[in-house]
Amino acid sequence: MGESLLAIVNPAAGGGRCGELAPAALARLRSAGLQIEEARTRAPGHAQELAHAAYQRGVRTFVAVGGDGTAHEVVNGLLPVALGGEASPRACLGFLPLGTGNSFLRDFGSDGLDHGVAALQQRRRRPCDVLRLCHSQGELYSINLLSAGFVADVATTANRRFKALGPAGYVLAVVLETAGLGASPFRMRLDGGPIWERETTFVSFCNSRFTAGGMMMAPDAETDDGMVDVIVAEKMSRLRLLLAFPRIFSGGHVRLPFISSMRARRIEFDAQGEMDLMIDGEVVRHRPTRLDVLPSAIDVSV
């Protein structure tokens, strides 16, 4: 591969661990003959700006060095300019998982950094769907998942209080957020069907299987099937939630009677106002209007 790869490094990821470990990880890629250009982020949103500008000047292969949030920013920098283009080769994203959650890469292997390095060294790439969320103020893109309700509350607590603990921080956040557990009505329409409405504890829209590191939210999800897996947890008690929680690490929670799983290509939301949404590990507040799947919109090096 004669082209240069742009490695976008988030030194703050993983509680600062990424900044310390990134030089050695990038050296492994350079030792395999890869030409690496490096750019370090300085603030939230900077990775998105770097990816957007690099694509416009001709870069097509990117490496997200950090966690799921770093990859999320890179994807959101690429998609607005890469969609519908005739550029060749297609945009491709690789991963050096040195952040907190590192969920997306777990769909393809459990070796973390070694897996990410090997995929890039061997020039592996495969098409990946992208979820496009349309909301009242614009659009957001995701390769992992989007969640509302309890899952978004957990992500907020984990990011604010336990980010340095990695995946263990999410477990602590689950325990804390259970104390204030509630349910709220959720209305949506899948693929033009009838309005679906339930009292829900959470709803997750998944392109890939894992979230928060090792939690298998959507065990049947595939990143290149043109579909989004919708996981719905109906209203439940605190005790029921705590008893069900351990099953999420194996994906067994989807077999419980109060958890349902559906699949769709397009979802329309009937939201009366803004809500907290967790998207690829980051929490935003918007009024969602539509979610659709963009089949094979990007390549990933996995």
N, C-alpha and C positions, 0 to 999 in steps of 0.2 A: 504494500500500500504506500504510494508515494505522497499522498495527501497529508496535510498537517491536521492533527486533532486539537481542538480547543478544550482544555481541561478547565472547567469553571469550579474553583475551589471556594467553599464556604468555611473559612477558618474557625468560625464560631460554632459550627455544627458539633453535636455530641459533647456539648459543654466545653468546647475548645479542643477536644481530642483530635478533631479533624486537622486543625492547623498544625498540630505536632506530627501527625502521622502521614500527612499528604506527601511531603517530599520523598520519603522512602517508597511510597506506593507508585508515584510517578516515575521514580528511578527504575522501578521494575519494568515499566512499559518502555522506557527509553532503551533499556538494555536489550529489549527484544527488537529494536530497530524502528520503533514507532516515533514519528516526529510529533512532539508535544509542545504546543503553545499553552502557556498557563496564564490564567487571569484570576485574581482573588477578589472576592466580594467585600464590600465595605459596609453594607447596610442591607436591611430587608428590601427585597425588590431589585437589588443590583444584579443578581444572576439573570433575571429576566431581561434587563437592559443589555447585558453583555451578550447573551445569546441572540437577541434580536439584531443587534448591530453586526455581530459576526456573520450571521446568515446573510444579511444584506451585502456583505463584502465578499461572499463566496464560500464561507466555511460550511461544510455539510456534515462533519462528524464531530460530535460533542461528547464530553465525559462529565457527568455530574459527580463532583467529589464532595460528599457530604451525606445528608440523609434524604428522606422522601421529600422534605420541603425544598431542598436544593433542586432535585429533579423536577419537582412541580414548577418551580420558577423557570427553569430552562425550557420545559415544554411550553409554558405560556409565553415565553419569548419567541419560540420557533413557530408555533402553529398559526398565529395571525398572518405571517408572511409566507409560510410554506404551503398552506392550504390552496389547492387548486392550481398550484404552479406546475410548470413543465420542467423544472430544474432537475438535472441529473448529475450525480447520483442523488437519491432521496436523502433527506435529513435522517441521521442515525444518532441515537443516544446510548452511550455506555455508562457504566456505574462503578464508582469506587465507593462502597458503602461505609462511610466513616462517621455517620450521624447517629441520631437517637433511635429511630424506628427501623429504617432500612427494610421496609416491608416488600416493595415491589420485586426485588431480586430474589426473594425467597420462593417465588413461584417456580424458579428455574434451578434452584440448588440451595443447599444449606451451608455452603462454605464461605459465604459472605465475601470478604475482600478477595480471597484467592479465586473464587468463582468469577468475580468481576474482572480481575486482572487477566485470567486465562481467556475469557471471552474476547477481550480486546486484543490480546496477543495473537489469538487464533483467527482474528477478523470475523468472528461469528456475528451474524445479524439475521433478524427475522422481523416480519411485519407485526405491528402492534396497533390495536384499535385505540382510539382516544375518545373519552367522554367529553362532550361539550355542554356546559351548563349555561343557559341563557337566564339572566336575571334582570331586575328592573334597572340596573345601571350598566349592563354590558354583558360580557361573556368570560367564562373561565374554562380552562381545559384540564383534564385529569387522565392519568394512565392507571391510577390505583383505585380510589373509591371516593364517594361522596356520602356523608351521613348526616342525619338530623336527629334531634332528640338527645337521649342519654349518651350516645356515643360522642356527640359534639361537646356535651358537658364534660365528659371524661377527658377529651383531648384538651379542652381549655385548662382544666385543673392540672393535668400532667405537664403541659407546656409552661404554666406559670409557676408551679411549685416543685415539680419533680423531674425536670428535663435532664438534669445531670445523671439521673439514675438509669436512663435508657428504658428498655422495655419494662423493667420492674416498676418504673414510675407510673406506667399505665395501670398496672395491677393495683397500686396504692390509690390511684385516682378513682378506680372503679369502686373500691371499698368506701372511700369518702363520699362520692356522689350518690351512692346507694342510700345514704341517710336522708337525702332530699328527693328521693325517687318520686316521679310523677308520670302522668300520661297526658297526651294532648291529641286532638283530632288531626288527622292527616288526610288530605284529599288529593287524588291524582287520577290520571287516565293513561292506561297503557296501550300503545299502538292503536289509538283511536277507539278503544272499547268504551264500556260504560264507566262512569265515575266510580272510583274505588274510595271508600271512606271508612276509617276505623279509628278507635282510640289506640294509640301506639306508644310504646316506650321508646322505640327508635326505629328508624328506617335507614337502610344502607343500600347504595347503588354501586355495584362492584364490577370493575373491569378485570381485576386480578383477585387472587384468593385471600391474601394476607393483609392484616392491618396491625399497627402497634407492635411491629416486630414479628411475634410468633403467633398471633391470634388468627385462626383460619375462618374469617368471617363468611366467605363464600366458597365452600369446598369444591363446587362444580364450575366455578368461573374459568373461562379461557380468555386470554388476552387478544386472540385473533379470530374470534368466531362471529364478530359483528353484532353481539348481543351484550346487554347489561344484565347482571344477576341482581334481583331486588330481594333483599332479606328484610323481613318485617317481624319485629317483636311486638306482639300485642300487649295491652295493659297487663301488668303483673305486680305481684307483691314484692317487697324487699327480700323476703326469705326465698321466694321462687327465683328471683334474679341471682342471688348469691349461690343457690344450689345449681343453677344452670350454667353459671359463668365458667367453671372449669372445663366444660365441654367445648368451649369455643376454640381451645387450643388444638383439638383434633377435628373440628368441624362437626362434631356430633350434636351441637345445639340445634341444627336445622331439622333434626328428627323429632324435636319436642313438639307437643301439640299446639303450643302458643307461639311458635315460630313458623313462619311460612316463607316459601321461596318462589319467586316468579321470574320470568325472563321477558325482555322486551327490546325493541330497537329505538323506541321513542317514547318519552314520558312527558305528559303535560301536567303541570302543577296548578292547583287551585288554592293558592296561599293568600290569606287576607292581609298579611303584613310581612315585615322582615323577620327572619329567624336565624339563629346560629347554625352554621353549616360547617362540618369538618370535611375538608377536601385535601386529600393526600397528606394528612397529618396537620394541616394548618386550619385555623378556625377563622371564618369570615362571617359577616352578617349581611344578608341580602334577602330580597323577596324573589324566590326562584319562580320561573315561568315555564321553562322547558329543559329537558335533558335528552340529548340524542347521541347515538353512537356514530363516530366517524370511522368506518372500517379501514384498517391498514393505513392510517393517516401518517404514521411515522414508523421508522425501523428502530429496533433496539438491539444492542449488542449484549446478548445473554448466553 
